[in-house]
Amino acid sequence: MTDLSSIHSPEDIRQLSIEECEAVADDIRTRIIRTVSQNGGHLSSNLGIVEITLALHRVFRAPEDKIIFDVGHQTYPHKLLTGRNDVFDTLRTYGGISGFPRRNESEYDCFEAGHASTALSAALGFARARDALKQDHHVVAVVGDGALTGGMCYEALNDCGNTRTRMIVILNDNEMSIAQNVGALSKYLSKIRSSTGWFVTKRRVKNRLKKLPLIGNALYSFVHKTKEMIKSVFVDDGFFSALGFHYLGPINGNDQGEVERMLTLAKKFDEPVLIHCLTKKGYGYHRAEKKPEQFHGTTPFLLESGKSASSSAKSNGAIANEELVAMAQEDPRIRVITAAMPLGTGTVAFSKAYPQQFDDVGIAEEHAVTLCAGMASGGLRPFFFVYSTFLQRGYDQVLHDVCIQNLPVVFMIDRAGISNEDGQSHQGLFDIAFLRHIPNMTLIAPADEDELRLAIRAAYELDAPCAIRYPKSALSLPADQRVDQFEIGKWQTLREGSSATLLATGSMTAAAMQVALMLEDHGVSVRVINASTIKPLDVDCLTRLYAEDKPIITIEEHMIAGGFGSAVLEHAATCGANVRIEPIGVADCFVQHGDHQHLLEDVGLDDNAIAQKVLCVLAKEEKNNA
């Protein structure tokens, strides 16, 4: 009896029967469910794609043939079949294997992806490289129907179909991306799904015709020649055909034999082919089947109940939406927009309270930003809730469509800072750098949940572009340090000190207070200032600090290059200030995956590391003054 433990490479599954593969599929699902319940991760999407992955590795010969997965959060079965079963329990843990494809992790991971809608463009690039180098391998892109809500997919489909470049696209259609899919494409695919009865009928007719003595094969041949005419009556596949793709399907993507037959057929075409596979997200774990969005990306959970294994802190996204629900009672112009992330960004509460003032645009961040610009131009007050890592995709729209026109769009930037187990593609460490240099933009990083609420009110009153960045989990400063008023461009002194000033922003404000207590044990007194407005800087405060001629240490959970510390250094240079300024942040590197504390230690942002850096700065200052 074959089981997953005997599979060390795709070669080991190519000699198995379909029945044996079904046993392996069961093992894969069990392994994924148990590991994700312990480590957290992406569950629903991986459970739905097991049979497709098995079929891919049986029909194609990776790594010679190139298999490119869109997003990458559907690659757990692929990892298990390509030599990573023995280390799979380290998934998403510090020092373990990634939850996404990684080129330095396996030769079978030919392209890295953490964001959606990229696989078609990448696959077309692979196919063009193959043709230019006179090679003959296959190139396959595995794309979820949710990814097709992103515009890049259509650019790639149009380019590929126009040039008739040979490649295969598997459309894994589970009717969801992260949240329920939205838009015209979703409705179109639903229409195709409703025509699956045609394919059942076709199979029955084929089997019965061939059983007829003497005339059966001839009659089937006649029917087969006219199938396109018959099919057009039942199935509207014109969308993909119009783009230049040979359309096959829809088929049951959880029927491995059917998927293998269709993949084998697709290999014979010398043109782009799209195979439409219908799958069930969460397949094999009834709780994930019932609530696929909840189990899309999950923290560790209890297998028996599906409930979270640990108490989760209240999210900043939920707090922000509570505030906006209250504000919308006063102003019906307020709109909340998200890009396929209502659960992750906490916007579900607003969508239920004011469904007519809420928009989920799908995985389409560029569109979302310009949609907000249009709303603001028309007199509405849009708040766009988006992860820091995903706002990168809408940079041009932020600059061109919002800031040039100085429109009152508020960007609610979730997951700002180190984003733990999802790794380098999801780290929110770049938004200060790509936002603060844009004219008309105001940039705020609240220290805790109280200041977040106040910042939202201030951004609403601003009548200009504003971005508010915050980590996932809400923070609360001690009662004697909490912010009871907020003014853009004005910082708050939380603690006085005589040796140096810690200028902390956002999540690092609480850390700076802890560092100050640690330094007190060394006989060092430092001032702590909550620099919650990153742009504009509090120029009056900085002028006073320059006059004191004491070291200034900036602290931020962001890249040093282009960050808050850079802004302070730029201002000091402009003023000709002769004072030591030391920025503390993330150096020039991509931060990997792991738990938050380990990653803070890796980049030197844990309390001990910050305290040691402050002591080094003071030692240098003392030496220079000696």
N, C-alpha and C positions, 0 to 999 in steps of 0.2 A: 504494500500500500504506500503510495507516494504522499508525502506531506511537505510542508514548507521547509522544514529543516534540511531536506535533501536537495533543495534548490540553491545553487551557488552562483549560477549565471543563467541567462536566457537559454543557453544551449540545453540545460537540464529539463526544460519544459517542452521542447520541440518534439520529443519522441513520445510524449504522453497522449493518452486517449482523452477525448472530451470529458468522459466520466472522471478520469484521474485529475483533470484540470479543475473540475467542479470541487473536488476535495481540497485542492490547493487554494481555490478561491475562498472556500470556507475558512481555511487556516489564515489566509491573508486578512480577512475581515476580523477574525478573532484577535489576531496580533495587533492590528491597528486599534481596535476598540480598547483593548487592555492597555496599550501604551499611551494612547491619548487620554484615557481616564486617569493615568498616573501623571503624565507630563503636561497635559493640555495640548491643544493643536487644532488642526483642521480635520474634522471628522466626516461630516455629511458628504462633501464632495469626493473624498477618497473612497468611501464605501460604495458610491455609485459607479465608479469607473474601473472596478476590479476586472470585470470580464473584458472590457476594451483593452486594458493594459496587457492582460494575458494574451489576447489575440494579436496585439501589436508585436509582442516579442516572439510569437510563434511564426507569424507570417513574414516579418522583416528581420534583418540581420544587423541589429545594432551591435557595436557603435559605427560600423561601416555605413549602414543606413541611418539617417539622422531623424530622430524623433524629438520634436520641440513641443513642450507643454506650455499652454498659455497660463499666466499667473504663476503656476508652480505649486499652488497649494493642493493640487490633485495628483501629486507624484509619490505618495507614500507606497502604493502598490509597486510602482516602478522601482523604488529604492529596494523594496523587499526582494524583487526578482533580479536585481543586478548586484548581488554580493554584499548587501548591507543588512541582512537579517540578523546576523550575530551582534551587531551594534545598534540595532533599531531601538532598543530600550533607552539609548542616550539621546533620542530625538529631541531637538530644541533645548537640550540642557547645556550648561556651560561646558565647553570642550567637546560636546557630542556632535552628532550629525545635524545638518540643517533641516528645517522644515520645507525648504525650497531647493530646486536644482542648484548644484554648485559644481562648477567645472573642476575645481581642485579637489573635489570629493570623489568623483568617479568619471571614467572616460565615457560612460553612458549618458552623462549630463552634458549635452553638447552646447546648451545655451542657458544662461541664468535668467530667472524671471521672478519678480515679486509683485509686479504691477500687471494689471490686465491689458488685454488687447494688443500685445506685442508679438505674439507667436506667428501670425500670418506674415508680417513684414520680415521677421527674422528668417522664417522658413523660405520665403521667396529669395532672400539674400543667399541662403545656403544653396538653393536650386540654381541661382544664377552663377554662383561660384563653381558649382559642379559642372555646369555646361561650359563655362569659360575655360575650365581646366581639362575638358574632354574626359570627364569621369562619368560613371553610369549608375551611381547608387540612388536609392529612393530618398525623398524628403517628405516627412509627414508632420503636419501641424495638428495638434489636439486642442481644440478651441471650445470653450463652454458657450452656451447661448447667451449667458450674461455678458461675456466679453464682447459680443456683437452689439452691445449698446454703446460701445466706445468707437469713436470716429476712425481711429487708426485702422481698424479692421476693414473698413470700406475703401480706404485708400489702397490697402494692400490687395484686396479682392479685385478692385478695378484695374490695378497695375498688372496683376497676375493674369487676369482674364484677357486683358488687352494684348498681352504678348504671348499668350497661350503657353506659358512656362509650365513644364511638367512638374507637378507636385500633387500631394494628396492632403486634403483637409478633412479631419474628422470633427463634425459638429456634435459635441456631447450636449444634448438637449435635455436638461432636467427641469426646465421651466423656472430655474432660479439662477441667480449669480450668488449673492450673499443674502440679500433680501429678495422678495418676490420680484421678478422682472417686470419692467414697465415699458410702455411705449409701443409704437406701431410694429416694430420687429417682433416683439413678443406675441402680439395678436396674429401676425402673419404665420409664425411658427405654430401657434395654436391651431390655425386653420389647416396647416399641413398635418398636424397630429390627428386631427379629426378625420382625416382621410385614410387612416391606417387600415380601415376595413377593406379598402381596395386591395391591399397587399395580402390580407388573409384570403380574400376571394381568389386572387391570382394564383396563390399557392395551391388552393384546392382544385381549381380548374386544371392547372398543370398536371397535378397528380392523377386526376381522373381521366384526362385526355390520353395520357401516355399508357393507361391501362387498357384502352380500347384496342381490340385486335385489328391488325392490318392497317387501319387508317389512323390510329392514334398518334403516331409520330408525325405523320404528314399534316394532320389537322393542327397539332400543337405548333408546328413550324409556321403554318399560316397565321395562327393567332399571335405567335411571337413577333412576326414581321409587322403586325398592325398594333403592337402593344403601345407605342408612343401615342397613337391616336386615341386608343382606349384610355390610357393613363391620363391624358390631358383632361378627360371628362371628370375624373375622380380626384386628381391631385394637381394642385397649382404649384409647380416647382419653377415657375417662370422667373422668379427673382434671381436665383443663383445662375440659371441658364443664361439670362440676359447679361450677366456679368462675365460670361465666357466659361463657366464651369459645367462639367458633366455631372449632373446631380443624380445621386443614388440614395434611395431611401424613401420615407423613413423606415428604419429597422429597429428591432428591439436590441438596444445596446447592452442589456443584461443577459442576452442569449449569446454566449461566446461562439458557438458554431455558426450562427448567422453572421456575426461580426467578421469572423475569419473568412467566410465565403465572400463577403462583400469586399474585404481588403484584398483578397487574392484577385478578384475581378478588377479592382481599381489599379492594381499593378500593371495591368495589360494596356492601359490607356497611355497614349503619348500626348496628353493634354492635362490641364488641371481638372481634378476630380474632387467633389465634395460628397462625403458620406454622412447622411443625417441619422444619428443614433439617438433613440429615445432611452433615457436611463432614469432611475429613481434615486434622487439624492437621499443619502442615509440608508441605502438598501442593505438589509441584513441586521440592522439594529432598530427595533421598532420605535424606540423613543426618538431617534434621529429622523426616522421616516415621518413621524407625526410632527416634529418641530425641527425641520432642517435648518432654519435660520439660526435657531438657538445653538445648534451643534455645528454650525459652519466653522467658527473659530471659538474654541471653548477652553476655559480653565480646567484643571483637574476636576473630575466628577466621580460620584459613586455609581458603579455599574448598576446596582439594584434599583436605584431611584432616578438616576440621571441628574440628581441635584449636585450643585457645586460642593467639592470636598472641603473647601475653605471659605471662611466668611470673606466676602468681597467688600471693600470699602466703597463708599458712595463715589460715583464718578463726577468729575467736573462737568462733563457733558450733561448729565442729569440735572445738576445744579443750575447750569446756564439755561436749560430749557424751562425749569421751574420759574426762573426770573422772567423769561420771555412770555410764558403763559400769562403771568400777571400783567406784563406790559401790554400784551395784545388785548386785554380787556379795556385798556385805556386808548389804544390806537390800532384800529383795524388795518392800517397800512402795513403793519409788520408781517413779513413773510419769512418762513424758515425753509431753507433749501438744503438737501443733502444729495450725495452721489452714491446711491446704492448702499448707504451705511446708516440707516435709521436706528438700528439697535446699537451699533458701536458708538455712535455719536450722541446717543441719548435723546434723539429727536422724536422717538415714538410717542412720548408724553405730549409734545406739542401737536403732533399729527392727529392724536385722538381728541385733543381739546379744540383744535381749529383745523379740521381737515381741508377746508377750502383755502387756508392760508399756508399750506404745506406742499412742497414739491420734492419728489424723489425722481431725479432725472436719469437714474441708471449710472453705469460706470462711464461717466462723461464729464470729467472735471472741467475741461476747457469750455464746454457748452454751459456748464453750471455758472461759471464766472461771468461769461458774457450775458447769460440769461439774467443774472443779478444786475448787471450793468443796465440792461434794458428796463428791468423793473424799476430801478432807481431813477432812471431817466423819465419814466412814466409816472413817478410820484409815489412809489412804494418804498418801504424801508426793509430791504432784504438782509438776512443774516445767513451766511453760507457756512454750514458745519462740515468740516473736512479734516481728515488727518493731515498732519504736517507733511508726511511723505507723499501724499497724493496731491497736495496743492502744488507741488513742483511741476506737475503736468499742466497746470494752468497759468504758468508764469507769464507768458506773453499776453494772455487775456487780462491778467491783473494789471500789467503795465499799460497796455495799449487801450483796453476797453474801459477800465475802471479809473486808473489814476490820471491818465492824460485828461480825461473829462472831469476829474475831481468829483466823482459820484459817491454818494453816501451808502457804500456797501460795507458791511462788517464781516470780516473773515474770522470765524470761530475755529481756531487751529488746535485741534485735539491731538493727543499723543505727541506733544512737543517735548523734546529731550530724548533720552535713551529709552527705546521701546522694547527692551527685554528680549523675549524668546523668538520673535520673528526675524531678528537679525538685520544685516546691513541694508537691505532694501527698504526696511521700514523704520529706520532710525530718524527721529524728527530733529535732526541736528543742523539743518541748513536754512531754515526759514528766515531767521534774522538776517542772514547774509544776503538772501535774494529778495528781501522786502525793504530793508531799511534804506537802501540807496535810491529807491524810487520816489521821485518828488510827489508831494501831496499825501503820502502814506504816513499814518500814525501807527506806532507799534507798541503794544502793551503786554507785559508779562506779570500778571497778578501774583502776589505772594501766597495767597490762600483763598478759600472759597468766599469769604466775606468781601475781599477786594475784587474777586471775579464778578460778583453781583454789581458792585459799584462801577466797575470798569464797563460793564455792558450798558449801564445807564448813561455813562459818560460818552461812550461810542455812539449811542443812539442820538444824543444831543449834538454830536460833532458836525453833522451835515457834510462829511468828507470821508474818504476811504480810511478804514481802520482795521487793524488785525490784532486779535487778542489770542495769545498763545498760552497753552496750559497743558500739564501732564494729564494722564488718564485719571488717576486717583486724586480725590480732593485732599487738600491739606488744611489744617487749622492751626494757626499760630496760638501760643498761650494767650489767655484772656487779656493780660496786661500789655500785649504787643499787637493786638488785633487792630485792623484798620477800620475806623468809623467814618472816615471821609476820604474822598479821592479826587484829585485834580490832575488832569493830563499835564505832564511836564513838571510835576512837583514830586520830589522824593520825600520819604519819611525816615527820620532817624529813630531806630528801634533801641539803640544802646549807645551810650557815650564811651569814649576811650581816648587814650592819649598817645599811644605808640604808632598807630596806623589806622586807616579806614578800610573796612571791607565794604565794597559796593557790590551788593548781591542783587540778582534779578530772578524773578520767577521762583522755580522750585528750589533754587539755591539760597533763598533768603532764610528759610528755616535751618538749612545746613550751616549757614554763616553764624547764626545764633549759637548753635551747638559748638562750632569751632571757637567762638569767643569764650565760651565757658571753659573749654579745654585749655586755651591759652592762658586763661586766668590762673590756672594751676601752675603755669610756668612763670608767673609773675608778669605776664604781658597783658596790657590793657588795649583793646581795640574797639573802635567805633564800628557799629553795623548800621548800614543804610539800606533800606528797601528801595532799590531803583526800579520801580515797577513800570515806569515809562522809558522804553528804550529809544524811541524817537517820538517827540523831541527829547533831548537830554535836558536835565535840570541844570541849566547854565549857571544860575545863581549859586546853587549848591557847589558845583564844580569850582567856580571862581573862589569861593570861600576855602575849599579844600586846597587849591593850589597855593593860596596865601599862607596856609599853615606849614607848608613845606614838610609834610609827613608822607610816608609811603601810602599809595592808594593801590589796593588789590581788588580787581574786578573778578567776580565769580559768576559763571553761567553754565548751564547744561546745554551747551551748543559748541559748535566748532569755534576755535579761537579766531581763525581767519574770517574776517568780515563780520564778526559777532559784536556783542555789546562792548567788550574790552577794546576792540578795534575802534569803535565809535568814540570811546573816551580818549584813546591815544590820539586819534585824528583831531579831536577838539583841543587837546592840550598842545599839540604841535601848532595848530592855527593860532592859539593864544600866546605861544612862546613860553609856556609854563615850564619851569625848570624843577620838576618834581618826579620822583620815581613812581612809575605806574607799571604794575605787573598784572597781566591778564591770566586768569586760570580758567581753563575750559578744555575742550577736546582737541588734541593735536591733529596733525594732517594724516588721518587714517580713517578707514571704514571700520565701524564698531560691529563686532560679530554678535552672535546670539547667546543668551544665557540669562540668569536671574539678575535683577537690577543691581543688587549689592556687589556681585562679582564684577559686573561691567563697570560700575562706578570705580571700583578698585583698579581695574585695568587701565582706565583713562585718567586716574589720579584725581577723581572728584569725590572720593569718600572723605569723611571728616578727618581721619588721621592724616591723609595725604595733603589735604588743604592746610591743616595746621602746620605740618612740616614745611610746606612751601612758604607760608607766612613767616615762620621763624627764619627761613633762609633769606627772605627778602630783608627782614630786620637786621640780620647779621651782616649782609652786604652793605646796608645803609650805615650801620655802625662803623664798619671798616672804612667806608669812604669818608666818614666824618671825623675819623680818628686823626 
